[in-house]
Amino acid sequence: MANTVSHDQNFKNLILDYPRDSLAFFAPEEAPGPDDQVSIVPVRQEQLKDRLGNRFRELDVPLLVEWADGRREAVLFALEEETDARRFSLHRLAHYCLDLAELYKTDRVVPVAIFLREAETAPASLTLGTELRRYLAFGTLACKFKEMPANQWLDSKNLVARLNLPNMQSPKNRKVETYAAATKGLLTLEQDSDKRAKYMEFIDFYAGLTDNEYRRYRQQYPEDSSTMAGIISRAREEGMQQGIEQGMQQGMRRGRVEGERALLERQLRRRFGRLAPEVAARLGQASADDLESWADKVLDAPTIDDVFDSGR
């Protein structure tokens, strides 16, 4: 995975692919229980932006959780990943949560801050008021990876926790073992081959093993290493094949368009003689729909301008 990959996008994908495990891991106090029948729906940010206008503060993933039996009212979770705690703004998160509350006419909003790196400087709460009265109090549920011992999650049944083992606190001499536990969790808890390949890249990206550490992993965990290598190899082959097929389809479409363009150009020359440079340029930039429309008019149009007249 390239180093330019966005952490925000990585965690957005993770939360959207595994919303229930994400809530159980990032917000255990408020998350639905394992036996609760719930629907978890991502709130589309594009829709929020349209509704909230210039006041919109784009965060990672707002999720709406509704309990099927109605014993608990719906809850909105606003999850924000922040790589550098110095950039984290509690005011921004509070503003966003207030916007969500107003938009959905609810006060049941849970703000969740996910800190990928050290987060000692991150504010824990926000209070507005004076020495006489407190007018607004705001806090968050915080997941601080660097304060979470990885060894407490090595055997977790929560896939999001297992995938994030490399982000947790762990001795440097335990990197290979931590990586192996993350990989084993992916193989055990996820059966979809596409997602296995996708989140193997997630683990690799955050583990950052050296070549020597990868060799140690392959030597100490040969079965898992071989399984993951096969999955990634198949995913790459399928991706290449899909790219070839898409390229062929695009080439065929381009070929049809070029054929239609050449045919129309010949028809125009036969009817109206030598084509002006601006006509040739217009043909060169035309879409398939344009070419089809003009071809329908070329035999009946009294002048070449009438062929291109959209009003005819």
Residue pairs with C-beta under 8 A, 6 or more apart in sequence:
1 201
1 202
1 204
1 205
5 205
7 81
7 83
7 116
8 60
8 81
8 83
10 202
10 205
11 60
11 61
11 81
11 114
12 60
12 61
12 81
13 198
14 22
14 160
14 163
14 199
14 202
15 22
15 26
15 60
15 61
15 63
15 79
16 42
16 61
17 195
18 159
18 160
19 40
19 42
19 63
20 31
20 32
20 38
20 40
21 158
21 159
21 160
21 161
22 79
22 160
23 30
23 31
23 32
23 40
23 63
23 65
23 77
24 31
24 32
24 34
24 158
24 160
25 143
25 158
25 160
25 161
25 164
26 79
26 112
26 114
26 141
26 143
26 160
27 77
27 79
27 110
27 112
27 141
27 143
29 141
30 75
30 77
30 110
30 141
32 38
32 40
32 65
32 67
36 67
37 67
37 68
37 69
38 65
38 66
38 67
38 68
39 65
39 66
39 68
40 63
40 64
40 65
41 63
41 64
41 66
42 61
42 62
42 63
42 64
43 62
43 63
43 64
43 76
43 100
45 58
45 62
48 56
48 62
48 99
48 100
48 103
49 56
49 58
51 103
52 99
52 103
55 95
55 99
56 99
57 92
57 93
57 95
57 96
57 99
59 78
59 79
59 80
59 93
59 96
60 79
60 80
60 81
61 79
62 76
62 77
62 78
62 79
62 100
63 76
63 77
63 79
64 74
64 75
64 76
64 77
64 104
65 74
65 75
65 76
65 77
66 74
67 73
67 74
73 106
73 108
74 106
74 108
75 108
75 109
75 110
76 100
76 101
76 104
76 106
76 108
76 109
76 110
77 109
77 110
77 112
78 93
78 96
78 97
78 100
78 109
78 110
78 111
78 112
79 112
79 114
80 88
80 93
80 111
80 112
80 113
80 114
81 114
81 116
82 88
82 113
82 114
82 115
82 116
82 119
82 122
83 116
83 117
84 117
85 115
85 117
85 118
85 119
85 120
85 121
85 122
86 121
88 113
88 115
88 119
88 122
88 123
90 123
90 125
90 126
90 138
90 140
91 126
93 111
93 113
93 140
94 111
94 126
94 136
94 138
97 109
97 111
97 138
100 109
101 107
101 109
110 141
111 138
111 139
111 140
111 141
112 140
112 141
112 142
112 143
113 122
113 140
113 141
113 142
113 143
114 142
114 143
114 145
115 122
115 142
115 143
115 144
115 145
115 146
116 145
116 167
117 145
117 146
118 146
119 142
119 144
119 146
119 147
122 142
122 144
124 139
124 140
124 142
125 137
125 138
125 139
126 136
126 137
126 138
126 139
127 134
127 136
127 137
127 138
128 134
128 135
128 136
128 137
129 135
129 136
145 164
145 167
145 168
145 169
146 167
146 168
146 169
147 169
148 168
148 169
149 168
149 169
149 170
150 165
150 166
150 168
150 169
150 170
150 174
150 178
150 181
151 170
151 174
153 161
153 162
153 165
153 168
154 165
154 178
154 181
155 181
156 162
156 185
157 189
159 185
159 186
159 189
159 190
161 185
162 181
162 182
162 184
162 185
162 186
162 189
163 182
163 185
163 186
163 199
163 202
163 203
164 182
164 206
165 178
165 179
165 181
165 182
165 185
166 175
166 178
166 179
166 182
166 203
166 206
166 207
166 208
167 206
168 178
170 178
175 207
175 209
175 213
176 209
176 213
176 216
176 217
176 220
178 207
179 203
179 207
179 209
179 213
179 217
180 217
180 220
180 221
180 224
182 203
182 207
183 200
183 203
183 221
183 224
183 228
184 221
184 224
186 196
186 199
186 200
186 203
186 228
187 196
187 224
187 227
187 228
190 196
190 199
193 231
193 234
193 235
194 235
196 228
196 231
197 231
197 232
197 234
197 235
200 228
200 231
200 232
209 217
217 225
218 225
253 288
256 288
257 287
257 288
257 291
260 288
260 291
260 292
260 295
261 283
261 284
261 286
261 291
263 295
264 283
264 291
264 294
264 295
264 298
265 275
265 280
265 283
267 295
267 298
267 299
268 275
268 279
268 283
268 298
268 304
268 307
269 275
271 298
271 299
271 304
272 303
272 304
275 283
275 304
279 304
279 308
282 308
283 291
286 294
294 307
294 308
297 306
297 307
297 312
298 307
301 307
301 309
301 312
306 312
